[in-house]
Amino acid sequence: MTTSLPENEYQYLLDKKVEKIKAQFDEFELPSLSIYSSPSRHYRMRAEFRIWHNKEELYHVMYDPNTQKRVRIDSFPVASKLINQAMNAIVPLLKSSNILRDKLFQIDYLSTLSNQLLITLIYHCKLGEEWIKEITTLKQALINQGMNVHIVGRASNQKICLDQDYIDEKLNILNHVYTYRQVENSFTQPNAVINIDMLTWAIKATKGISGDLLELYCGNGNFSIALAQNFNQVLATEVAKASVKAAQYNIEVNKLSNVNIIRLSAEEFTDAMNGVRTFKRLKDICLTDYQFNTILVDPPRSGLDENTLDMIVKYQTIIYISCNPLTLKDNLSFICKTHKISQFAIFDQFPYTSHLEVGMVLYKKINNAQSSIVGAQ
């Protein structure tokens, strides 16, 4: 089946979400709200589908989150045009090869605005030389149809890359093009247009702030790379090895000399800052060389833990990006004892769902302005 979107209801649905957010945060003293809407279709740059086998038939499926019923997907207007093109092209190619279709369980697609595509085929059987030969032919067929595509095969304890397991996104932000390497099976922002809006908002929001920036949960350096222009130095942390490697590449390819990425979790970095633990991964980083006036956090849906909250309120400026307003609200109950919300933005990262991305900038309240700033001494 071809899924459809209620595009004529997009603005209404977004307005309802905005009303809900305002009500959720009405206990706080809020500034005016900035709202960033998404394209109404082809906005999602990644998608995952189960593959259903029905005799000779083969097709993409998803499961309805409400009923858990299987839904056949022949086109998916939520996803990028490139993903839809690949979905239509790959099915007949897979059907024509017993080796490629046998035990095929799932297909993951990752695309970019720069028209690069990474496809991961996941199997319930070990992949061998015959699979590599057949998938090489399939890849060439997709290339012949005009796709800049790379393919990865996965099975239990097995990963095969035909050439590479990454693609490079290029984002034009305030008339400057940034390159971001995106690695297979790693986190990337799903809505590239909204990501551009978030980065633009963050650049403008931090313009003129002095000192250095600390970022927790930096992923592939999404914010660190774009915000480096506004700070003397940037130190960012990330725990996933693949994301750290991508971030280090992104620093190099964007020709930045004032950004460092270290592989630590937010909890580990908090322990390091508090002198609770030492880490070999910090042996080349002298934390006292930094004047961290600003911290940016983009935590998972669970929000910030208690120790990290205790740590971030020591900073003059806090930039909080949240994919879960409920945990953001809970964290704000603590943060707003010392800080005041100066900017509040909503990014419709996930159209037609109840989910939103929220961005806030908070400044230390005047009566706390004399509090020590981490790393200032």
C-alpha positions as CSV (number, residue, x, y, z in Angstrom):
1,M,0.0,0.0,0.0
2,T,1.0,3.6,-0.4
3,T,0.9,5.5,2.9
4,S,-0.6,9.0,2.8
5,L,-0.1,12.0,5.0
6,P,-2.7,14.5,6.3
7,E,-0.8,17.4,4.8
8,N,-3.8,19.7,4.9
9,E,-3.9,19.2,8.7
10,Y,-0.2,19.8,9.2
11,Q,-0.5,23.3,10.6
12,Y,-3.4,22.4,12.8
13,L,-1.5,19.4,14.3
14,L,1.6,21.6,14.9
15,D,-0.6,24.3,16.6
16,K,-2.0,21.6,18.9
17,K,1.5,20.5,19.9
18,V,2.5,24.1,20.6
19,E,-0.5,24.6,22.8
20,K,0.4,21.5,24.7
21,I,4.0,22.6,25.2
22,K,2.9,26.0,26.4
23,A,0.6,24.4,29.0
24,Q,3.3,22.0,30.1
25,F,5.7,24.8,30.9
26,D,3.3,27.5,32.1
27,E,4.7,27.3,35.6
28,F,7.9,28.8,34.4
29,E,8.5,32.4,33.4
30,L,8.8,32.0,29.6
31,P,10.0,34.3,26.9
32,S,8.3,34.6,23.5
33,L,8.2,31.3,21.7
34,S,10.0,30.6,18.4
35,I,8.4,27.9,16.2
36,Y,10.1,26.1,13.4
37,S,7.9,24.0,11.2
38,S,9.0,21.1,9.1
39,P,8.4,20.3,5.4
40,S,5.1,18.4,5.2
41,R,6.6,15.4,3.4
42,H,9.9,13.8,2.5
43,Y,11.4,15.3,5.7
44,R,12.8,12.1,7.3
45,M,16.4,11.2,6.2
46,R,16.4,7.7,7.7
47,A,13.9,4.9,7.8
48,E,13.9,1.2,8.9
49,F,11.6,-1.5,7.5
50,R,11.0,-5.1,8.2
51,I,11.0,-7.3,5.1
52,W,8.0,-9.6,4.6
53,H,8.2,-12.8,2.6
54,N,5.0,-14.1,1.1
55,K,5.8,-17.0,-1.3
56,E,7.4,-15.2,-4.3
57,E,6.4,-11.8,-3.0
58,L,8.7,-9.5,-1.0
59,Y,7.9,-6.1,0.4
60,H,8.6,-3.5,3.1
61,V,6.5,-3.5,6.2
62,M,6.0,-1.5,9.3
63,Y,3.9,-2.3,12.4
64,D,1.1,0.0,13.5
65,P,2.1,1.3,17.0
66,N,-1.5,1.2,18.2
67,T,-2.6,-2.2,16.9
68,Q,0.7,-3.9,16.2
69,K,-0.7,-5.0,12.9
70,R,1.6,-5.4,10.0
71,V,1.3,-2.8,7.2
72,R,2.7,-3.2,3.8
73,I,4.7,-0.1,2.6
74,D,5.3,0.4,-1.1
75,S,6.0,4.1,-0.8
76,F,6.7,6.2,2.3
77,P,6.2,10.0,1.9
78,V,7.5,10.6,5.3
79,A,11.0,9.6,4.1
80,S,13.2,11.5,1.7
81,K,12.7,11.2,-2.1
82,L,15.9,9.3,-2.3
83,I,14.8,6.6,0.2
84,N,11.5,6.2,-1.8
85,Q,13.4,5.9,-5.0
86,A,15.6,3.2,-3.4
87,M,12.7,1.3,-1.9
88,N,11.0,1.0,-5.3
89,A,14.2,0.0,-7.1
90,I,15.6,-2.5,-4.6
91,V,12.6,-4.8,-4.2
92,P,12.6,-6.3,-7.8
93,L,16.4,-6.7,-7.6
94,L,16.1,-8.6,-4.3
95,K,13.3,-10.7,-5.6
96,S,15.3,-11.8,-8.6
97,S,18.1,-13.3,-6.4
98,N,17.5,-16.2,-4.1
99,I,20.8,-15.5,-2.3
100,L,19.9,-11.9,-1.5
101,R,16.3,-12.5,-0.5
102,D,16.9,-15.6,1.6
103,K,16.6,-14.8,5.3
104,L,16.5,-11.1,4.7
105,F,14.9,-9.6,7.8
106,Q,15.2,-5.8,7.7
107,I,16.4,-2.9,5.5
108,D,17.7,0.4,7.0
109,Y,18.0,3.5,4.8
110,L,20.1,6.6,5.6
111,S,20.0,9.5,3.2
112,T,21.3,13.0,3.0
113,L,20.3,16.4,1.5
114,S,23.6,16.0,-0.6
115,N,22.0,12.9,-2.3
116,Q,24.1,10.2,-0.7
117,L,22.5,7.0,0.4
118,L,23.5,4.2,2.7
119,I,21.5,0.9,2.7
120,T,21.9,-1.7,5.4
121,L,20.5,-5.2,4.7
122,I,20.1,-7.3,7.9
123,Y,19.9,-11.1,7.7
124,H,19.1,-14.1,9.8
125,C,21.9,-16.1,8.2
126,K,25.6,-15.8,7.7
127,L,26.7,-13.9,4.6
128,G,29.3,-15.4,2.3
129,E,31.2,-14.8,-1.0
130,E,28.1,-15.5,-3.1
131,W,26.2,-12.8,-1.2
132,I,29.0,-10.3,-1.8
133,K,29.0,-11.1,-5.5
134,E,25.2,-10.7,-5.8
135,I,25.0,-7.6,-3.7
136,T,27.8,-6.0,-5.8
137,T,25.7,-6.5,-8.9
138,L,22.6,-5.1,-7.1
139,K,24.6,-2.0,-6.0
140,Q,25.7,-1.4,-9.6
141,A,22.1,-1.6,-10.8
142,L,21.2,1.1,-8.3
143,I,24.1,3.2,-9.4
144,N,22.9,2.8,-13.0
145,Q,19.6,4.3,-11.9
146,G,21.4,7.4,-10.7
147,M,21.8,6.7,-7.0
148,N,25.0,7.5,-5.1
149,V,24.7,4.5,-2.9
150,H,26.7,2.4,-0.4
151,I,25.7,-0.9,1.0
152,V,26.4,-2.7,4.2
153,G,25.3,-6.3,5.1
154,R,24.7,-7.4,8.6
155,A,24.1,-10.8,10.3
156,S,24.7,-12.1,13.8
157,N,28.3,-11.1,14.7
158,Q,29.0,-10.1,11.1
159,K,29.3,-6.9,9.2
160,I,30.3,-6.6,5.5
161,C,31.0,-3.2,3.8
162,L,31.2,-3.2,0.1
163,D,33.2,0.0,0.2
164,Q,32.3,2.2,3.2
165,D,29.9,2.3,6.1
166,Y,29.3,6.1,6.1
167,I,27.9,9.0,4.0
168,D,28.7,12.7,4.2
169,E,26.0,15.2,4.6
170,K,26.5,18.9,3.6
171,L,24.4,21.5,5.3
172,N,24.1,25.1,4.3
173,I,23.8,27.1,7.5
174,L,23.8,30.9,7.3
175,N,25.6,30.8,3.9
176,H,28.3,28.5,5.1
177,V,28.4,24.8,4.1
178,Y,29.3,22.3,6.8
179,T,30.3,18.7,6.2
180,Y,29.0,16.0,8.6
181,R,30.1,12.4,8.3
182,Q,27.2,10.0,9.2
183,V,28.1,6.5,10.2
184,E,25.9,3.4,9.7
185,N,24.1,2.3,12.8
186,S,24.9,5.5,14.6
187,F,22.7,8.4,15.7
188,T,22.0,11.2,13.3
189,Q,19.3,13.9,13.3
190,P,16.4,12.4,11.4
191,N,15.0,15.7,10.0
192,A,17.8,17.5,8.1
193,V,15.8,20.7,7.4
194,I,14.8,21.0,11.0
195,N,18.4,20.3,12.0
196,I,19.5,23.3,9.9
197,D,16.9,25.3,11.8
198,M,18.3,24.1,15.1
199,L,21.9,24.9,14.2
200,T,20.9,28.3,12.9
201,W,19.0,29.1,16.1
202,A,21.9,27.9,18.3
203,I,24.4,30.0,16.3
204,K,22.3,33.1,16.7
205,A,21.5,32.4,20.3
206,T,25.2,32.1,21.3
207,K,26.5,35.1,19.3
208,G,28.5,37.4,21.5
209,I,28.9,34.9,24.4
210,S,32.4,35.0,25.8
211,G,34.7,32.1,26.9
212,D,34.6,28.4,26.0
213,L,31.8,25.9,25.3
214,L,31.4,22.5,26.8
215,E,29.0,20.1,25.1
216,L,27.7,16.8,26.5
217,Y,26.2,14.1,24.2
218,C,27.7,15.7,21.1
219,G,27.1,12.7,18.7
220,N,29.0,13.4,15.5
221,G,29.7,17.0,16.5
222,N,26.5,18.3,15.1
223,F,26.3,21.4,17.4
224,S,30.0,21.6,18.2
225,I,31.1,22.1,14.6
226,A,28.5,24.8,13.9
227,L,29.0,26.7,17.2
228,A,32.8,26.7,17.1
229,Q,32.7,30.1,15.4
230,N,31.2,31.7,18.5
231,F,33.7,30.4,21.2
232,N,37.4,30.5,21.8
233,Q,37.5,26.8,22.4
234,V,35.0,23.9,22.3
235,L,35.3,20.7,24.3
236,A,32.7,18.0,23.5
237,T,32.0,14.6,25.0
238,E,30.4,11.5,23.4
239,V,30.4,7.9,24.5
240,A,29.8,6.0,21.2
241,K,33.1,5.2,19.5
242,A,31.7,5.4,15.9
243,S,30.2,8.9,16.7
244,V,33.5,10.1,18.2
245,K,35.4,8.9,15.2
246,A,32.9,10.7,12.9
247,A,33.2,13.9,15.0
248,Q,36.9,13.9,14.8
249,Y,36.7,13.6,11.0
250,N,34.2,16.4,11.0
251,I,36.5,18.7,12.9
252,E,39.3,18.0,10.3
253,V,37.2,18.3,7.2
254,N,35.6,21.6,8.4
255,K,39.1,22.9,9.2
256,L,38.5,23.7,12.8
257,S,41.4,24.2,15.2
258,N,39.5,25.1,18.4
259,V,37.4,21.9,18.9
260,N,38.3,18.8,20.8
261,I,36.2,15.6,21.2
262,I,36.7,13.2,24.0
263,R,35.1,9.7,24.5
264,L,33.4,10.0,27.8
265,S,29.8,9.8,29.0
266,A,28.1,12.8,30.6
267,E,28.3,11.0,33.9
268,E,32.0,10.2,33.5
269,F,32.8,13.8,32.5
270,T,30.9,15.1,35.6
271,D,33.0,12.8,37.8
272,A,36.2,14.1,36.1
273,M,35.1,17.8,36.6
274,N,34.3,17.1,40.2
275,G,37.6,15.3,40.8
276,V,35.9,12.0,41.7
277,R,37.7,10.0,39.0
278,T,40.6,10.3,36.6
279,F,40.5,9.0,33.0
280,K,43.3,8.1,30.6
281,R,41.2,9.5,27.8
282,L,41.7,12.9,29.3
283,K,45.5,12.7,29.5
284,D,45.9,15.1,26.6
285,I,43.2,17.5,27.9
286,C,44.0,20.1,30.6
287,L,40.6,21.1,31.9
288,T,41.9,24.1,33.7
289,D,43.0,25.6,30.4
290,Y,39.3,26.1,29.5
291,Q,37.1,28.9,30.6
292,F,33.7,27.2,30.4
293,N,31.1,29.9,30.7
294,T,28.6,28.0,28.5
295,I,27.4,24.4,28.4
296,L,25.2,22.7,25.8
297,V,23.4,19.5,26.6
298,D,21.4,17.3,24.2
299,P,20.5,14.3,26.3
300,P,18.6,11.2,25.5
301,R,14.9,11.0,26.3
302,S,15.7,10.1,29.9
303,G,17.1,13.6,30.5
304,L,19.9,14.6,32.8
305,D,20.9,12.6,35.9
306,E,21.2,14.3,39.3
307,N,25.0,14.7,39.3
308,T,25.0,16.2,35.9
309,L,22.3,18.7,36.9
310,D,24.4,19.7,39.9
311,M,27.3,20.3,37.5
312,I,25.6,22.3,34.8
313,V,24.0,24.9,37.0
314,K,27.5,26.1,37.8
315,Y,27.7,27.6,34.3
316,Q,26.7,31.1,33.4
317,T,24.8,30.0,30.2
318,I,23.0,26.7,29.6
319,I,21.8,25.6,26.2
320,Y,19.4,22.7,26.6
321,I,18.2,20.7,23.5
322,S,15.5,18.2,24.4
323,C,13.7,15.4,22.5
324,N,11.4,14.8,25.5
325,P,9.6,17.8,27.0
326,L,8.6,15.7,30.1
327,T,12.1,15.1,31.3
328,L,13.1,18.7,30.3
329,K,10.3,20.0,32.5
330,D,11.5,17.8,35.3
331,N,15.1,19.1,34.9
332,L,14.0,22.7,34.6
333,S,12.4,22.4,38.1
334,F,16.0,22.2,39.4
335,I,17.8,24.4,36.8
336,C,15.4,27.4,37.2
337,K,16.3,27.7,40.8
338,T,19.5,29.4,39.6
339,H,18.8,30.2,36.0
340,K,16.2,32.1,33.9
341,I,14.9,31.0,30.5
342,S,15.9,33.7,28.0
343,Q,15.1,31.8,24.7
344,F,12.5,29.1,24.0
345,A,12.2,27.4,20.6
346,I,10.1,24.5,19.3
347,F,11.4,22.4,16.4
348,D,8.9,20.1,14.7
349,Q,11.3,17.3,14.2
350,F,8.6,14.7,14.0
351,P,5.5,15.9,12.1
352,Y,2.2,14.1,12.5
353,T,3.3,12.6,15.9
354,S,3.0,13.9,19.4
355,H,6.8,14.4,19.6
356,L,8.7,17.7,19.4
357,E,12.3,18.9,19.8
358,V,12.7,21.8,22.2
359,G,15.6,24.3,22.6
360,M,16.2,26.6,25.5
361,V,18.8,29.1,26.5
362,L,19.1,29.8,30.2
363,Y,21.2,32.5,31.9
364,K,22.3,32.5,35.6
365,K,20.0,34.8,37.6
366,I,21.4,38.2,38.7
367,N,21.4,37.2,42.3
368,N,23.6,34.3,41.5
369,A,25.9,36.1,39.1
370,Q,28.8,36.2,41.5
371,S,28.8,32.4,41.7
372,S,32.1,30.9,40.5
373,I,32.2,29.7,36.9
374,V,33.7,26.4,36.2
375,G,37.2,26.7,34.8
376,A,37.3,30.4,35.1
377,Q,40.1,30.4,37.6
